Amino acid sequence: MGRERDRRRMSRVMTVPGSICELDDDQAVSVSSDNQSSLAGDRMIVVANQLPLKAKRRPDNKGWSFSWNEDSLLLRLKDGLPEDMEVLFVGSLSVDVDPIEQDDVSSYLLDKFRCVPTFLPPNIVEKYYEGFCKRHLWPLFHYMLPFSPDHGGRFDRSMWEAYVSANKMFSQKVVEVLNPEDDFVWIHDYHLMVLPTFLRRRFNRLRIGFFLHSPFPSSEIYRTLPVREEILKALLCSDLVGFHTFDYARHFLSCCSRMLGLEYQSKRGYIGLEYYGRTVGIKIMPVGIHMGHIESMKKISDKELKFKELKQQFEGKTVLLGVDDLDIFKGINLKLLAMEHMLKQHPSWQGQAVLVQIANPMRGKGIDLEEIQAEIQESCKRINKQFGKPGYEPIVYIDRSVSSSERMAYYSVAECVVVTAVRDGMNLTPYEYIVCRQGVSGAETDSGVGGPDKSMLVVSEFIGCSPSLSGAIRINPWNVEATAEAMNEAVSMAEQEKQLRHEKHYRYVSTHDVAYWSRSFLQDMERTCADHFRKRCYGIGLGFGFRVVSLDPNFRKLSIDDIVNAYIKSKSRAIFLDYDGTVMPQNSIIKSPSANVISILNKLSGDPNNTVFIVSGRGRESLTKWFSPCRKLGLAAEHGYFLRWEREQKWEVCSQTSDFGWMQLAEPVMQSYTDATDGSCIERKESAIVWQYSDADSGFGFSQAKEMLDHLESVLANEPVAVKSGQHIVEVKPQGVTKGLVAEKVFTSLAVKGKLADFVLCIGDDRSDEDMFEIIGDALSRNIISYDAKVFACTVGQKPSKAKYYLDDTSEVVLMLDSLADATDTPVTSDDEPADSD
């Protein structure tokens, strides 16, 4: 019955020809994910450029026959998912299907394979795949800059538009089968990097994971991409972004920092980026192989006698093996040159060592493919001519498709596998080789003896699997001489050491297989998405500027009517206002308050029922000058170190510390970092000293700030000060000085007078104001305000905060304060406008 219900729901899959909509069209038909799903249980929807299927035309040319592609990594990831989790695949096919047949093919694939094909128009495919993916992203992610049209190709806006259009078409296919409450969506690789935006626009709480199977380049390379921010923001619409290695993740985080101003945090071993209230998880986990598939291919190879045939062919020879796709980044010719150098430097290997190089044909239109082939052919010819003799060729070059079983046979006879790729996302060749050399579990070869139990690896340090293979000999493939020596060392090594290295590798590869990888990714997705249905989510922004803001369900916009009503009914009011970013725009060139703000503050502070304070990080000199027209306004300078209740009173010092000798220790340390960090400066206050690096290089400034923090904490360990880091600052100030203490002091003062506050308004915009929000939140339980007090803690901007309310910007803050001023009974004006007396 459940399967029938599934089928009825899924029958919506169909292909409709038509024009491709613009990115923002989805906004008009946004679907809320708050509706209950009609299906019970979680499902995984795996989205990739290609479905894990093989397709071929039937012999009678009527229709198609389909089968699973057993070599596909995506097919194998199911093994790590719960047995009762249904898996659907969304992607394109490797063949062109006539539009007339597309609906029938879609229905058949859904019914028999749980696959949803995406049929892209030919003009889109050419520009999307061969164009933007293969001529822009793929070279750039492998560190090839488009210096000329022949190397990578110049950026073509029409190809980017085709890429966006194709991603949108994939999203439409996902939406057709999606149950937003129950489903996980796992997107794979650089072909679909903007897909998360399309899905997130429709479903704010959808659980989305993305895994990049290619390298992610350093920020110096990535920043050359004209659509760099668009792609980063699209990826950040995912809940979890996965990479093979820490290097790739580090580059991504660096790009987010430099281009979007986002800093990551590590909590209990998990890395996360805070993005508008959402935590985007960063997953570092290299993919593995499918042990069962490799072992079954090995059995087929033994059955087909391929291993026996190759063993006879290379009898008495030492075989080194290379298995690579034919492209410019696999370093095949570097490997040939290294083999040539080894034969020259170690003549004993002449007539003995053979390098078998398998070159798989390119999957797409490769860059400089003809040049690469010509270079390889020339090297093979030269080396074989120089070192070859009857019955011996040092280079065996195989430039054709090799079946999986034949590849396993080559692995089995090879003493060493050599990978000299100059850049590669992962490369599973070494893993496959290790398993083949272990022999087939529970079976014997034709010789009656278990398979070989030793292996050696020479691997490039620029490939993703290198960090996990600690027993391999790592090389810089550009250093041909060092590579040659590594190859000689590998095949000359003592048998016992070869065996020990192999055993170490096999333990890792057999336990960290593709099932382990997918299981780990799903667990991290579940953990990262745990808060989805607890928080209130909504989308803002257009195009790729779209993002989901995730907030506490109790966090809402401050209603002017509500606060005015509470204000009118109250008798003892405490009002705390931050200055910069709250009543004055943060980026305003003119820092002094406007006449309108002065007038509003005069009205509010003139009411004898009100205690109004400006609580700022600025010095008391600036605040005294700017607010001199306000007689009754209270001022708190330098985050509350200095306090003045009204204009005619003297400034109080709110800290017991009066010894600032620590400044003589802190300032030289800050000065040394200032001298070494271009764009940084020191701001000296009466009670504090601040190092600012907002104009410095963001990455270097952040690194220097972390170093300085440790340095200052060490130097000032015995001083009564707090060393804190903030947004592009490191500050040293007396212990116990916070804006929260200003609020506490005011509440206590009112309580002493028998006027417990029954109305509290606190507005601020940054981290220092959170201290006030925290004190105000605890004030009721501590009985320092009235038990029935109306409390309005309000932050400026929609962002995570301890405040319960928000206003969008400073103009809304001023408008709200003006409404309160209009409701004030006894306004008092400035010196120029004396107050009326009764």
Buried (B, 14 or more C-beta within 10 A) or exposed (E): EEEEEBEEBBEEBEBEEEEBEEBEEBEEEEBEBEEEBEBEEBBBBBBBBBBBBBBEEEEEEEEBEBEEBBBBBBBBBBBBBEEEEBBBBBBBBEEEBEEEBBBEBBBBBBEEBBBBBBBBBEEBBBBBBEBBBBBBBBBBBBBBEBEEEEEBBEBBEEBBBBBBBBBBBBBBBBBBBBBBBBBBBBBBBBBBBBBBBBBBBBBBBBBBBBBBBBBBBBBEBBBEBEBBBBBBBBBBBBBBBBBBBEBBBBBBBBBBBBBBEBEBEEEEEBBBBBBBBBBBBBBBBBBBBBBEBBBBBBBBBBEBEBBBBBBEEBEEBBBBBBBBBBBBBBBBBBBBBBBBBBBEEBEEBBBBBBBBBBBBEBEEEBBBBEEBBEBBEEBBEEBBEEBBEEEBBBBBBBBEEBBBBBBBBBBBBBBBBBBBBBBBBBBBBBBBBBBBBBBBEEEEBEEEEBBBEBBBBBBBEBBBBBBBBEBBBBBBBEEBEBBBBBBBEBBEBEEEEBBEBBBBBBEBBBEBBBBBBBBBBBEBBBEBBEBBEEBBBEBEBEEBEBBBBBBBEEBEEBEBEEBBEBBEEBEBBBBBBBBBBBBBBEEEEEEEBEEEBBBBBBBBBBBEBBBBBBBBBBBBEBBBEBBEBBBBBBBBBBBBBBBBBBBEEEBEBBBEBEEBEBBEBBBEBBEEBBEEBEBBBBEEBEBBBBBBBEEBBBEBBBEBBEEBBEBBEEBBEEBEBBBBBBEBBBBBBBEBBBBBBBBBBBBEBBBEEEBBBBBBBBBBBBEBBBBBBBBBBEBBEEEBBBEEBBBBBBBBBBBBBBBBBBBEBBEBBBEBBBBBBEBBEEBBBBEEEEEEEE
